[in-house]
């Protein structure tokens, strides 16, 4: 098991696709506030504006809630959780931790991989560090398609990936793609089931239900560096 021993490292840049996805709602809100507001004309117009404001606030809360849920599930901590900056996994106080780059969306611009290790790989509930007691949530078989939602690095080297096993037919890029012939849906051994039904896409790039997920060793994966 490779361990990290770097305490004051420069955090890596977030993936270019992360912040646009997470902050799209914020950008829309900023654009709306910069545009001079038209004077109220009718009560209907005023009601429509109020409804739009409530919808924008609700969408913003949804983005924040999804990020908070992901951080809790992965055990990642961020200096600025709202902006997903300064993220780490492990024991920061002991200097035994990983710098973490987040990429939680699994849409067209997501980062995908396949389990290449013949024996499969365990998906752990925490990124392993010295003295930690990471527990396997599931065992992913060789050939399983996964979406990479976070990268745990020591220096510049990825040592662990936080992945989620998703249905291959839910990924638009898999259509007529040879990579999805090699990697796709495989039997998954779970330590326990999660409520919410089978793993499925609630929206493009967003998965809910019993989706096997956790930290896996970087050497167990075949990462699609050019996307899918």
Secondary structure in CASP SS format (residue, H / E / C, confidence):
PFRMAT SS
TARGET T0000
AUTHOR 0000-0000-0000
METHOD secondary structure of the structure
MODEL  1
X C 1.00
X C 1.00
X C 1.00
X C 1.00
X C 1.00
X C 1.00
X C 1.00
X C 1.00
X C 1.00
X C 1.00
X C 1.00
X C 1.00
X C 1.00
X C 1.00
X C 1.00
X H 1.00
X H 1.00
X H 1.00
X H 1.00
X H 1.00
X H 1.00
X H 1.00
X H 1.00
X H 1.00
X H 1.00
X H 1.00
X H 1.00
X H 1.00
X H 1.00
X H 1.00
X H 1.00
X H 1.00
X H 1.00
X H 1.00
X C 1.00
X C 1.00
X C 1.00
X C 1.00
X C 1.00
X C 1.00
X C 1.00
X C 1.00
X H 1.00
X H 1.00
X H 1.00
X H 1.00
X H 1.00
X H 1.00
X H 1.00
X H 1.00
X H 1.00
X H 1.00
X H 1.00
X H 1.00
X H 1.00
X H 1.00
X H 1.00
X H 1.00
X H 1.00
X H 1.00
X H 1.00
X H 1.00
X H 1.00
X H 1.00
X H 1.00
X H 1.00
X H 1.00
X H 1.00
X H 1.00
X H 1.00
X H 1.00
X H 1.00
X H 1.00
X H 1.00
X C 1.00
X C 1.00
X E 1.00
X E 1.00
X E 1.00
X E 1.00
X C 1.00
X C 1.00
X C 1.00
X C 1.00
X E 1.00
X E 1.00
X E 1.00
X E 1.00
X E 1.00
X E 1.00
X E 1.00
X C 1.00
X C 1.00
X C 1.00
X C 1.00
X E 1.00
X E 1.00
X E 1.00
X E 1.00
X E 1.00
X E 1.00
X E 1.00
X C 1.00
X C 1.00
X C 1.00
X C 1.00
X C 1.00
X C 1.00
X C 1.00
X C 1.00
X E 1.00
X E 1.00
X E 1.00
X E 1.00
X E 1.00
X C 1.00
X C 1.00
X C 1.00
X C 1.00
X C 1.00
X E 1.00
X E 1.00
X E 1.00
X E 1.00
X C 1.00
X C 1.00
X C 1.00
X C 1.00
X C 1.00
X C 1.00
X C 1.00
X C 1.00
X C 1.00
X C 1.00
X C 1.00
X E 1.00
X E 1.00
X E 1.00
X E 1.00
X E 1.00
X C 1.00
X C 1.00
X C 1.00
X E 1.00
X E 1.00
X E 1.00
X E 1.00
X E 1.00
X E 1.00
X E 1.00
X E 1.00
X E 1.00
X E 1.00
X E 1.00
X C 1.00
X C 1.00
X E 1.00
X E 1.00
X E 1.00
X E 1.00
X E 1.00
X E 1.00
X E 1.00
X E 1.00
X E 1.00
X C 1.00
X C 1.00
X H 1.00
X H 1.00
X H 1.00
X C 1.00
X H 1.00
X H 1.00
X H 1.00
X C 1.00
X C 1.00
X C 1.00
X C 1.00
X H 1.00
X H 1.00
X H 1.00
X H 1.00
X C 1.00
X E 1.00
X C 1.00
X C 1.00
X C 1.00
X E 1.00
X E 1.00
X E 1.00
X C 1.00
X C 1.00
X C 1.00
X C 1.00
X C 1.00
X C 1.00
X C 1.00
X E 1.00
X C 1.00
X E 1.00
X E 1.00
X E 1.00
X E 1.00
X C 1.00
X C 1.00
X E 1.00
X E 1.00
X E 1.00
X C 1.00
X E 1.00
X C 1.00
X C 1.00
X E 1.00
X E 1.00
X E 1.00
X E 1.00
X E 1.00
X H 1.00
X H 1.00
X H 1.00
X E 1.00
X E 1.00
X E 1.00
X C 1.00
X C 1.00
X C 1.00
X C 1.00
X C 1.00
END
